């Protein structure tokens, strides 16, 4: 049956735009809300539960540990059967584990729920990337793949608006968790409608430029891991930093929204940069810009500078994600799922270490200055790794 012979509804749902939207919503659920709602909710949890910074960092790191292990599991073995089924299951699990945070006050339960949520987020990232980039490539719409990663910024913006709207008081941390969980489940239903059941699997035509081979893949994975460490301390604690500083408190309701609003459209800009300069050089440039934002978040000292730091973080974080995953797919021979999962695992390892280290250093030193500057240095190192050229023929597959 040709596309023109399909029923109109099936043609609409099978259109590349619908597939890109399904990917966007998948990452909004699994990452933008499921993972990052913790950032704007953290000040409410701190006020309502008297969490110290070490406990807050442990809760964040539990999510990132789950993300790391979920990505490693996806790299080790593909889920059996229909990838669509597993993707929808991961999205539902993300919503349930998000909402369930409101049902306990025990640190151990928080750690378990965020760990489970991290596994769900990693599966959503890997499965949405591999399944939907394949579908777009088969439809001849490879350039639309970057739109998938705008979902993280969209989810961040949604959570930034939803959290204060759902909180009835400055220490009401339960309402926001319930509301965000409900949003995730509602969006999961939309993804299920937009994603038709797969027909016979069709691989995109081979012939991509794979210059750099396995040496390039390994270096890109290392750079990606440094990027995960580099962004996560600011992304986890920026709302808490702002609330703790009387000079910055006027920006509390806006700083995380700024991250989301700059993240969502930035993917298109970085996609253009990748096509113009090459994905690796664009990735390196993004790392350097993000390093400036991370450093500025602790060195600025004014509302406008912390908002600029938030904009630089949001304006680069999903661009780096998209550029890294698109580039590793380009470099991969055959099924790219394993390399996509290894990239996701490297990112997960970096972001697992960051919050726990930052929380411990804050409790020891009294500020986020040192961990944030370490994160900025990691981003500079990631830029150097990504930009380095591979000798012709070195390490090719």
N, C-alpha and C positions, 0 to 999 in steps of 0.2 A: 504494500500500500504506500503510495507516494504521499508526501505532506499535503498536497492539494486535495487528496481523497479523504483525509482525516476529518472527523466532525469538527465544527468551528471551535468548540470549547477545547478539544484536544490540541488543535493547532495553536491556540493562544497559550495554553499551559506548556506546550513543548517549545515555544519560541525562546530563542537565546536570552531575550530580555527577562522572561519569567525565570529562567534558570539562574541568571545572574542575581535577580532579586531574591531567589530562594537561598543562594549562597550568602548574600548580604545579611538576610535575616538570621541565617544559621549562626554566623559569627556575632551578630548582635546579641543573640541569646547566650551562646556558649562562652563568649569572651567579654563582649561589651557590657552586658548586664550580669551574667552569671559570675564572672570573675571580678569585674571592676566596680560593681555596686558597693563592694566592701569599702572602697575609698571614701565616698561621701557618707556612708553609714558609720564609719569608724568614729568620728567625733561624737555622734549620738551614743554609740556603745561605750565610749570612754566616759561620758557623763553619766550614763545610766547604770553602768556596771563597774565603774572605777578600774578599768583595765589599765595596767601599766604598759609602757612601750614595748617591753620584752614580750608580754603576752600578745599584744597586737601584732608584733612581728611574727610570732609563732603561728598565729591563726593565718596570716597571709602566706607564710612559708608552707603550711600544711596544704593549702590549695595548690601551690606551685610544685610540691612534691607529688601530689596526685597528677598534675599536668605532665610532669616528667615521666612518671611510671606509665601513664596512659599512652604517651607518645612512644616510649620504648616498646610497649606491648604491640602497638600498631606497626612499629618497624620490624619486630620479630616475626609477626604472622598477621596476614590480612584477616579481618573478621570473616567467618564462613557465611556463604549465602549472599543475600541482597544487601549491598552497601547502603541503599536508601533506608532499609529497615533499621540498620544500626545507627545511621545518622539521626533518624527521628527518635530512636530510643535514647541516644545521647542527649538530644535537646530536651526531651521530657525529664530525664534524670537531672539535668542542669536546673530546670525550673523547680522540681520537687526539692532538691537539696538547697536551693536558694531560699524558698519559702520556709523550709523546716528550721532555718536558723532562728526564727522567731519563737520556736516552741521549747527552747531550753535556755538555761543560764549557766550550764556547766562548761568549763573550758575544754574538757575532753570531748564533749559532744560537738562543740564548735570545730575542734580540730578534725574530727571524723567527717562532719558534713562538708567542710571546706576541702578536705582530701577527696571525697567522692565527687564534689563539684569540679575539682581540678581534672580528674580522670575524664569526666564528661566533656569538659572544655577541650581537652587534647583530642579526644575522638572526634568532636565536632570540627575542630580545625583541620585535622588530617583528612577526614572523610569528605568534608565539604570541599577542601582544596582539590583532592584527587578526583572525586566524582564530578564536580561541576567544571573544573578546568578541562577534564576529558570531554564532557558534553559540549562545552563551548568550542574546544578545538575541533571536534567532529563537525560542528556547525560552521566552521570557518570564522569563528569570532574570538580568536585567541586574545585580541586586544581588550575584550570585555572582562577578562579574568581579574584585572585589578579592582573592578567594581565590587567583587566579593568582599575584599578586605576593608572597604568603606563601612562595612557592617559593624566593625569594632567601634569606630568613632561614633556611628549612629547610636549604638547601644550605650556608649559612655554618655552621650548627650541626653539620651532618654533617662538614664539613671540619675544624672545630675538634676533633671527636672522632677523626676518621680520621688526621689528621696525626701526633699523638703516638703513636697506636696502631701506625702503620706504620713509625715511625722506630726503628731498632735502637740508635741512639746519638744524642748531642746534635748531631753533625755529619752524620748520615745524612739528606741531603736527597733522595736518589733514590727510596728506598722510598715516601715519601709521594706523590711525583708519580705513580709507577706505580699506587699504590692508588687515588688520586683519579681517574686516567684510567679505570681499570677500573670504578669506580663510575659514572662518567658513561656509559660504554658500556652497562652493565647497565640503568641507568635509561632510556636511549634505547630499548631494546627494549620496556620497559613502556609508554612513551609511544606507540610504534607500535601496540601492542595496544589501548590505550585510545582511540586516535583512529581511528574507522572512516573508510574512504574516503568522500569527499564525494559526496552525491547532487546533484541540481539545486540550484544556488545560490539561496538565499532571503535577501533583504535584510530586516532588521528594519524595522518600520514607521517612517516618518518622523514628525516631530512633536516632537522634543526642543526644549527651550528653548535657542536659540542667541544669547541676549543677549550683547552684547559683540563678536560677529562677529570679523573678521580682526584688528582692533586688539587685542582680548582674546587672540587666539591668539598674536600676535607678542609681547605682553608676557609671556604665560605661557611661551613658548619661552625668552625671555631669563631669566626667573626660574628656570626649570628648569636652564638652563646654569650659573647661579650656584650652584644647589644641587649640581650635579655637581662643581664646584670645591670647594664648601664641605665636603662630606663626605669627599672622597677622601684627603686627606692623613692624617687620623686613621685612616680605614679601611685604608690601605696600611701605615702605620708604627706602629700602636699596639702590636702585639706586639713590634716592635723597640724601641720606647720603653721598654716594661716590662722587657725583658731587659737593657737598658743601664743601668738604675737599680737599684742593690742594694736600695733601700727597696721598690721595686715588684716585684722578681723573684718573690715568692711568688704573685703574680697571673698569672704568665706563661701557665700552662696553662688559666686560667679566663677571661681577659679577652676572647678572641675567641669563646669559647663563649657568654659573656654577650651579645655583640653578636648572635649568631645566635638565641639563645633569646628575646631581647626583640624581634627583628625579625619572626619568623614570626607570633606572635599579634597584633602591633601593627597589622597591616593591617586587621583587623576593627574595632579601636578607631578608626582614622582613617577607615575607611569610615562608621562611625556619625557621627563628627564632620563629615564632608563632607555627609552627609544633613541634619544638624542646623543647621550654620552656613553651608553652601555650600562647594563644593570649594576655591574660591580662598581664602576666609578660613581654612579648615582647613589649607591648604597654608602660608599665611603663619604660622600659629601653630606648625606643625611646624618651619619654618625657624628661628624664634626659639628653640624648645626645643633644636633640634640645635646652634645657635650656642653656647648655654650649655654643652652637652656637649663640643663641640670645644675651647672655651676652657678648660674644666675639665681636659681631658686633659693640658694642659701647665702649668696653674696649681695643680693640686690637691696633688701631693706626697705622697699616701698611697694605700695599697692600696684603701681604701674609696672614696676620691674618684675614682680612675681606674676602678674598677668602675662607679661611678655614671656617669662619662663614657661608658663603653662601653654602658651601658644606655640612656642618652639618645640615643646615636648609633644603636644598633640599633632602639630604639623609635620612631625617626622616619624612618630612611632609606627603608624600603620603603613606609611610609605616604605619603611625598612622591612616590615613584615612582608608586604607584597613583593618588593624587589627581590628579597632573599628567596622566597618560595618560587617565584616565577623563574629566577635564574637557575635554581637547583633543578627545577623541572626541565629547563632547557639543556642543562648539562647531563641529565640522566639518560642512559641508554635503556630502552625497554620501559617497563612499568616504573613510574617515578615514585610510587607510594612509599617505598622504603626510605629513599632519600628525603622525601617530604617529612616523614615521621622522624628521621634522625635530626633534621633541622629543628623540628618542633621540640624534640627532646633536649637539644642543646640550649635552645631558648628557655625551656623549662628549668634546666639546671641553673642557668644564670639567674633567673628570677626567683628560684627557690632560695638561693644563698643570700640574695640581696636584703629582703625584709628582716630576716632573723639577725643578720650581721648589723644592719642599721639600728634595729631595736636595742641590741646589746650595747653597741657603741654609744647610742643616745643615753642609755641608763648610766653608762660609765662616764661619758664626757659631758653630758648635759645638752647636746645639740646634734643636729643632723649634718653639721658641716663636714666632718671627716668622711663619713660614708658617702655623702653626695659627691665630694671631690674624688674619691676612689672610683665612683661610678663614672664620672666624667673622664677620668683617665682610661677606664676600660673601653669607653666609646672611641677614644682616640686610637687605642690599640686595635680595635675592630676595624676602624677606617683604614689603618695601615695594612692589615691583613687582606681586606677586601680589594684594595687598589693594587696590590702587588701582582705583577704579571707572572704567568707560568711559562717556563722555557718551553719552546716548541717540542712536542712529543713527550714531555715529562709526565709520567704518571697517567697516561691516557688509558681509557678502558679498552 
